Amino acid sequence: MDRRQAIKNTVLAMGYTISVPSVISIFNSCTSDTATEWKPQLFSSDQAKILGELAETILPKTQTPGARDLKIDQFIDGLIKRVFSAEDQQFFLKGIDAFEKECKDKNGKGFVECSTEQRKQLLTKMEQESPKLSPTMWGFDMKNANSSSFYRRVKELTLLGYFTSQEVGKNILVYDPVPGAYAGDISLSEVGKISFE
């Protein structure tokens, strides 16, 4: 199974439909030339900045690339615009505005202007207040997707984008989707003796 098919299957597990051309165009738009400035497809420029900082706060750069390095904000924006229903798109648009309002009420400034500690405290509070994930294979509740909080859904999409990115798959997880060739007739001198002690 290739990476695009794995993403398609994961999004389907979340209860959404997606076509392979949509996945290809979403990934191509995320890996485009960095010299040109990215223009969000669904979110406003200000909302896209908040989304980018939120994704980076969820998955910051450490010894491995962070969400910003992998353009997860672009992935989320493209995925929501091209795959999600109009109702779900409105959920995210209203959710990001409510998220920013809550941040301003708590800290007196927007999420982008907040310190790392203020961001951490806000997300910790939201994590505690968010409904617990159902015990499904991927942690996605297909029947009650809209009952999740905005924060929880953005976190899911951030993780989806991160762990299905080519950079993480190739260089961090070192995932080999196709095992080596089967060789049924190999000389013992080539492989050595195996001990079952």
N, C-alpha and C positions, 0 to 999 in steps of 0.2 A: 504494500500500500504506500503510495507516495504522500508527501506532506500536504498537498492540496486536498486530497481525498480524506486524509485524517482530519483536517480542519472542517471540511464539509460534514463529516460524520459527527464531529463534536458539536457543531452548531445545530445540526439536526437533533442531537440529544438534548439540546437546550429548548427544543420545541419550535425552531425556525426552519424555513426552507432556504436553501442557497444553491445557486448554480455554479458549476465549475468556472465558467467565464467570469462570473462575479468575483470569485476568489482570486483568479488570476489578475484581474484588473485592480483589486484591492491591494494585493501584494506588490504589483508593479508600481502603483502610485506611492506606496510606502518606501520603495527603493529608488525613487527617481532622483535625479541630479539635485544635490544639496545647494547648488548655486542659486536656484530659483526658489523664491519664498513659497512655502506651502499655503494654500488657501483652503480652509475647511469647506466641506461640502454640506454639512448639516448645521454645525454650530457656528455662532458668530466668532469673530476673531478673539474677543475677550473670553468667551466661553471656551474656546479652543485652548487658550493659555491656561485657564483653570484646569481643564481636562489633562493637559500635558503635565502640569505640576502635581495634580492628584495621582496620575499614573506613576510619576517619578517618585512620589512619596511612598506609594505602595511598594514599588520595586526600585529602590535607589541603586546607583552604581556602587559596586564594591570591587572585589577582584573580578567580578563578571560585569558585563554591560548592564546598564540600567534601562528603564523604560524609555527614557529620552534617547539614548543611544540607538535603540531599535525602532524608534518612531512609532511607539505603541499608540500615541494619541491619534496619529494619522490612520492607523489600522482601525481603531475604535470608531472614529468619525466615518470612515468609508464603509465599514461593516454595518453600522446603524443605518446610514443613508441608503445603502444598496440592498440590504437584506431584511431589515426590520419593517414591520407594518407602520403605517402612519400613526396609529395609536401608540405604539412603542416609541416611535420617534418623539412624539409629544411628551411621553413619560420622561425621556432623557432631557429634553429641552427644559421642561418645568423642573425636573430634578436638579439640574445643574444650577438653575437660578435659586432654588430653595437651599441648596447646599451653600452657595455663596452668601445668601442672606443669613443662614445660621452661623457661618463663620464670622461675618461682620458683627452679628449680635453678641457672639461669644468673645471675640478678640478686638472689636472696634476697627477692623480692617479686613480687606479681602484675602482670600486664600493665597494668592500669588505674593502678596506683601508680608504674609505671616512668616515668623521664624520657624526653623525646623521643629523646635520644641512645641510651639503652638499648633503646628500641623499634626504632630504626633498625638497631642492631647485630644484634638478634635476627632481624628480618625479612630483613636482608641475608644472614645465615647460612642462613636457611630457603630463601631464593631460590636460593642456590648449591647447597644440598643437594637441592632439589626436582628431580624428573625434568624433562628438557627437554620443551617442548611439541612435539607432532608437527607436521609442516609441512602443516597443513590450512588451509582458507580462514579459519576463525575462530580457529584455535589450539586447538580442542577435539578430543580424541581419543575418538571415540564408542565404539570397541571396547574401550578400556582406561581408561574414566572412573574406575573405582575404584582404578587404580594411581597416580593423582595423589595428592599429599599434601594434607592438610587445608588448609594454607596456600595452595597453588596453587588449590584449588577455591574457597576463599573469595575469593581475588583475582579469579578469573574472574567470580564472581557479583557482586562489587563493581563491576567494570568494566561488566558487563552492565547492572546497575541504573543506574549513572551515565550511560552513553551512551544508554540508552533512556528516560531520564527526560524528562518534558515540559519542564522548565526548561532542561536542556542542549540538547535538540533545538530548542527555539524560540529561545533567547536566546544560546547559545554557538555551536552548529553552524549555526544559522540554516538548518535543513533545510526545504526546500519539496518535499514528496513529489509534488505535482502541479504541473507546469510551467504557465506562462501559456498563455492561449488561442492557438490557431493562427489567424493572420490571413494568408490567402494572397493577398489582393488589397489591397495598401497602396500608396498613392501615394508615389513617390520623394521628394517634398517633405516627407513626414511622417518618413521615416527617414534621409534624407540619403544622400549618395553614399558608397559603400564603395570604398576603394582597395585593390587587390591588389598593390601594389608591394613 
